[in-house]
Amino acid sequence: MNSSGPVVPEPISPTVGRRWLAQEVRRLRETAGLKQSDVAKRLRCNAAKIAHMESMRNTISGPDLEVMLALFGVPSERVEWYLRLAELAKEKGWWDGNRAVPDWFSLYVGLEWGADRIREWELGFPPGILQTRSYIEALVRGEDGPSEVEVRELVEARLRRQEALWRSEEPLWMHAIVDEAALRRRVGGAEVMREQLHYLVEVGRWENVTVQVLPFAAGEHRGHLGSFSWMGFPRAGDPGVVYLENQRGGIYLEETDEVAMFNGVFESLAEQALSPAESTDFLSELAKESA
């Protein structure tokens, strides 16, 4: 049985590695025509453990993986790649255990760090990965009384995320659509806002960043129910992940039809929004108004 699957590069994020490994275990099991209970019997565990492996709740150990790969009939030349992936998945990213990255948000940061493309629609604020230091600090200080140490840690953590945009190997490609309301909402005073608006103009000129503004004049639109981001990964057949956030944490959607729906919304917003060039002019004029 040839269950080797597509040849893909090793991910640059342990979180993405865990996700890929979980996806592959499920794909290989289904291709082999086996149920989770069949795999559990071979590993002498309960089926819940296999379900947790396939949903990223449990880390897959090397010994368990070797047994499963043999059971699934994976060719010997591909076994080494899977075992390397399992080793990578056990590593810690800079976000793991970082006090400034809540547990519920750690998964997002790990996925963001390993994504090759992101589409983000924002109603409330410019995307965090495109915010300036002073803007971030103003937002953080507006929260529930953080200490100076916490402010510094939170700011540095968000700025660290932005390094994905200019890393030397495989920089992240970012397409952001921002509602006009988010750009007119005064955060930190006029000087902070001018700096933030000018920064959006600057990054919008980078080869790997596209910034569009959805003006009030565009009228009704399909993004009125809330902000969202889609993260894509360099793996054939991977639909990516849609991330939604609320007051209690984050929600991750990976079903193909759900992801396709959100990408459809994003494409609709991109058509309604100002072009990148028009958005640059809009942001520049808005910065002048903040003077």
PADO-449180 format. One record per residue (C-alpha): x, y, z. Coordinates in steps of 0.02 Angstrom, whole numbers, plus 50000, padded with zeros to 5 digits. Each point is the difference from the previous one (the first is absolute). Example, Ala and Ser with C-alpha at 12.3 -4.5 7.8 and 13.67 -1.06 7.14 Angstrom:
PADO-449180
506154977550390/500695017249967/
end
This chain:
PADO-449180
500005000050000/500725017049952/499475012150136/501495011549989/498985015349961/500675016049923/501795005450028/499955016250100/501335010950082/500254999050186/498985013750087/500875014650085/498844999650151/499814985550124/498155004250011/499794997649813/501024984150016/498774993250129/498555004649888/500774991749847/500424984350097/498234998750069/499285002449825/501164986949928/499594987050132/498165002149963/500284999649811/501104984650007/498784990950114/498525003649886/501004995349845/500414983450082/498154997250032/500214999350189/498945006850142/500705009150151/499544984750102/501094989149886/501515011150033/499615000650185/499994981050008/501754999449923/500645013450120/499094991950147/499105015950047/498245006749985/499305007949842/499885016950088/501905001149999/500044997849811/498645013149980/501035012050107/501544996649894/499045004249842/499315016250074/501675006350070/499424997950180/501354987050031/501795000449938/500444984549899/501514990950070/501344992549890/499684982050053/498125001649972/500305008149832/501164986049943/498684987050043/498665009749907/501075003049846/500334981349987/498154996550024/499555012549863/501244992449878/501065015749980/501524996849889/501664999450093/500695014849903/498625011150070/500104994050181/501525010950037/499085015749944/498554996450117/501174996550145/500925016449969/498325008749998/499564992150167/501645006450074/499665017549936/498234999450070/500714997250175/501075015749994/499465016350081/499725016149904/500455016950075/498155002350037/499824984050103/500075004450184/500195018549961/499075009550137/499425012949874/499164986949889/498464992650085/499774981249985/498445002449895/500965011149877/501584989649992/499284988649866/499625015149890/501755007250016/500774983149960/498924998249845/500325018049948/501894997550017/499944984849887/498755006549872/500585005649829/498465010749964/498745009450105/498405008849951/499305010950137/498415010550011/499945012350144/498535010250062/500705006850163/501875003249984/501414997849874/500664982050002/501144996850149/501404994749885/499945017249916/499925010950156/501365012050057/500824999250171/499135015750063/498304994149936/500214983150084/500535008250162/498475011349999/498864985049972/500834990050139/499915014450124/498145001349963/499734982550068/499664995350181/501455008350092/501554990649942/501635003450090/501465008349911/500854983049986/498434992449923/499845014549878/501794997749943/499804981149980/498375001649905/500715013049881/501584990049967/499014984049968/498915008549869/501515007949916/500864983049999/498544993049900/500355013049865/501704992549965/499124987049892/499755013749870/501855003549974/500884983850044/501344995849872/499274982949956/498194997849948/499305016850058/498155000550036/498855007249866/498665011050077/498405006949922/499055011350121/498335008549972/499615012850135/498335008650028/500045019050001/499294999950177/501564991250063/501085013749924/498985014450070/499894992850176/501195010950101/501264989450093/501385008450101/499755017449931/500315009049836/501874996649989/499784981450030/498654999149868/501045009549871/501454988250028/498864984849983/499205006449840/501685004249923/500634982850047/498554991749909/500485010349846/501814994250019/499664981450021/498715000649861/501455003449881/500924984250051/499974986149872/499224987650123/498695011550078/498365006349925/498955012650096/498245004949946/498775011650085/498134996949997/499275017750009/498335004850074/499475004649823/500054981749952/498374997750093/499384983050056/501224985549990/500184981650044/501245003050140/498805008650118/499884985050119/501795001550060/501874999449968/500884984149948/501654993849932/500434985649886/501714991750010/500664989949854/501434987450005/501214993249868/499244982749989/499004993549853/498164997450038/500055009550165/498505012150005/500815009950141/499235006250161/498745013850035/500185008650169/498595009150089/500215008850167/498795004850136/500055005250184/500274982050057/501384994949880/500264994049823/499084988449881/500894990449862/499094993849846/500814987349883/498574991549908/500195003149813/498255007349977/500195011950148/501695006149942/499345002549823/498565010450065/501155012050094/501175001349851/498495004549895/499565013850123/501785006449993/500025000449811/498355009550001/500745012750121/501575001849892/498905004249850/499055013350098/501525007550085/501105013549927/501434993549893/501714999350085/500515016249912/498365008750047/500204993450178/501735007950010/499265016849950/498584997950124/501174995850144/501135014749958/498545012150000/499334992850162/501725002650080/499945018349948/498295001650084/500784993650161/501245014450003/
end
